[in-house]
Each structure stands twice: as C-alpha cells, then as structure tokens.
Amino acid sequence: MPRGDLTELRVIQLSDCHVAADRSALYRGLQAERNLLGLLPAIRRWRPDLLLLTGDVSEDASAASYGRVSALLDSLGAPVLAVPGNHDDPAVMRRFFRRGPWDAPLFHGARGWQFVLLDSTASGRIDGVLSRQSLQALKTGLQRSQSQHVLVVLHHQPVPIGSPWIDRYALDDPEWLLGLLDRDERVRGVLFGHVHQAIGMERKHALLLGSPSSVANSLPGCEKFTLDIAGPACRWLRLGAGGQIETGILHPDTTQHRG
C-alpha cells in the first residue's frame, strides 16, 4: 500500500520499552512486552517510513529481550535506527540493531534529512555522557554533511524538563553539544527518550522532543515517578521537504495527539 506523500518522511519514535528476558517480569507494575505489543497495531496503521528506537530497549540487557523486540519491530516493515540507553548493553544490543552509534555517531540520510545518532551512555552511570571523541565526530560530520535538515537523536535529555526524579539523570555537561547545535541552523530537532513522558520545547531554530515510554509513563513535573494512567505511547513525526516538523503522540487506540 502506498505510504502517502513521498515528499514527507513519516517517523515513529519508540522509547524505553524495558523488555526483559523473563516475559512475566514487571516494570513499575506493568508488563513491558504486552504494552509494546499493544502499540504495534496503531504503529502499523500509521505506516512509518522509519523507526527510531531511543534507548532502554531492555530492562536487563539480555540477548533474549533484544531478540524479541527486534523481531516485533521487523514485522512493521520499516528500517530501524537505534541508540542505547542506560539500561542497555551496547555490545549485546548491536547484535540485533545494526544501525546505531556503536563505534561513532551514526549519520543516516533520508529524503533531504540527516539523522545523527549519538551514544550518551557510560558504563555504571544512569546519567548521560558524550565523549570528546563523539562530539568531535559530530562536529566534523555536520561540517561535511550536504543535507538540508538535521535531526539529532540520543537517549538522555540535554535540558531539564521540570521533573526532578529524572532531571537528576540528564545529560551531563550538555553545553558543548547545545552550543554546536545552536550554531547550525540546519538542526531542526533533537529527539530523546529516558524521560517517560511527552516533552516538547523550542530552542532557537530547533524543537527538543522527548518521547513517552511504550510501557509506563509519569505525570509531568513530579518529584518522584508518578504513574500516568493514560498508558503507553510513542511519538510520531512528519518531516517535510522544507524542514518543517509535525509531531504528536500515538496511543494504542490509534488516537493521535499533537504536541
């Protein structure tokens, strides 16, 4: 079936699945794999051209969990780009998701858009870190890129979102990254996971967009994680040829909320 306007790129951002080797394991009292499965029909009907997986795919960094998530996403028929989160093991994860920032930032071009995937994880840390080598590779790659529009993708939020429980584990020392992106007007957006809620902010010429989790989300502005009964969700994006971004939230009932 045709996917509609071929000048736009339809993207689903799926984040913080927290699937474990034990199918019966609970994440914050909820079954992670069941909730992910519940989202798939809505995603399939939305017909994405590309899937972005923004970290914490697994709760226990097991090969079994990555294998099951990979098989489920393969059934959607769209290519997958993935970044690891603090719960993931990049060495294991890369066996199942080959397109990611495993040795250096990944640059992926599609319909005039440049996706730049960064690994913000560090062994033994919950918060995020970008190495000097990654930042230099990002700078060099952007200088060489001929793409008109850029989306940067990582797991950890580069700015506070107003939720203390997760802001204490944000990207450490984000100023160099933000300064670099501020100076490049082609950067139209920064996508991140980790926050377990839908976030939308503007910064100069870019949108800063956080994705909700496919298993459990928190109400915004809380000192502690406070379960949002709205349930699991993911983010959809329509990327236009002129650099415009239309985005919102997709729930299992296929309702699309903008924001």
C-alpha positions, 0 to 999 in steps of 0.5 A, spaced: 500 500 500 502 506 498 505 510 504 502 517 502 506 523 500 513 521 498 515 528 499 514 527 507 518 522 511 513 519 516 517 517 523 515 513 529 519 514 535 519 508 540 522 509 547 524 505 553 520 499 552 524 495 558 523 488 555 526 483 559 528 476 558 523 473 563 516 475 559 512 475 566 517 480 569 514 487 571 516 494 570 513 499 575 507 494 575 506 493 568 508 488 563 513 491 558 512 486 552 504 486 552 504 494 552 509 494 546 505 489 543 499 493 544 502 499 540 504 495 534 497 495 531 496 503 531 504 503 529 502 499 523 496 503 521 500 509 521 505 506 516 512 509 518 517 510 513 522 509 519 523 507 526 527 510 531 528 506 537 531 511 543 534 507 548 532 502 554 530 497 549 531 492 555 530 492 562 536 487 563 540 487 557 539 480 555 540 477 548 533 474 549 529 481 550 533 484 544 531 478 540 524 479 541 523 486 540 527 486 534 523 481 531 516 485 533 519 491 530 521 487 523 514 485 522 512 493 521 516 493 515 520 499 516 528 500 517 530 501 524 535 506 527 537 505 534 541 508 540 542 505 547 540 507 553 542 506 560 539 500 561 542 497 555 548 493 553 551 496 547 555 490 545 549 485 546 544 490 543 548 491 536 547 484 535 540 485 533 540 493 531 545 494 526 544 501 525 546 505 531 552 509 534 556 503 536 563 505 534 561 513 532 555 517 531 551 514 526 549 519 520 543 516 516 540 520 510 533 520 508 529 524 503 533 531 504 534 529 512 540 527 516 539 523 522 545 523 527 545 518 532 549 519 538 551 514 544 550 518 551 551 512 555 557 510 560 558 504 563 555 504 571 552 511 570 544 512 569 546 519 567 548 521 560 555 522 557 558 524 550 565 523 549 570 528 546 571 523 541 563 523 539 562 530 539 568 531 535 565 526 530 559 530 530 562 536 529 566 534 523 560 530 520 555 536 520 561 540 517 561 535 511 554 533 511 550 536 504 543 535 507 538 540 508 535 538 515 538 535 521 535 531 526 539 529 532 537 523 536 540 520 543 537 517 549 538 522 555 535 529 555 540 535 554 535 540 558 531 539 564 524 538 563 521 540 570 521 533 573 526 532 578 526 524 579 529 524 572 532 531 571 537 528 576 539 523 570 540 528 564 545 529 560 551 531 563 555 537 561 550 538 555 553 545 553 558 543 548 553 539 544 547 545 545 552 550 543 554 546 536 547 545 535 545 552 536 550 554 531 547 550 525 541 552 523 540 546 519 538 542 526 531 542 526 530 537 532 533 533 537 529 527 539 530 523 546 527 518 550 529 516 558 524 521 560 517 517 560 513 522 558 511 527 552 516 533 552 516 538 547 520 545 547 523 550 542 530 552 542 532 557 537 531 554 530 530 547 533 524 543 537 527 538 543 522 532 543 522 527 548 518 521 547 513 517 552 515 510 554 511 504 550 510 501 557 509 506 563 509 513 563 509 519 569 505 525 570 509 531 568 513 535 573 513 530 579 518 529 584 518 522 584 515 517 578 508 518 578 504 513 574 500 516 568 494 512 567 493 514 560 498 508 558 503 507 553 505 511 547 510 513 542 511 519 538 510 520 531 513 525 526 512 528 519 518 531 516 517 535 510 521 537 504 522 544 507 524 542 514 518 543 517 516 538 523 509 535 525 509 531 531 504 528 536 503 522 540 500 515 538 496 511 543 494 504 542 487 506 540 490 509 534 488 516 537 493 521 535 495 527 539 499 533 537 504 536 541 
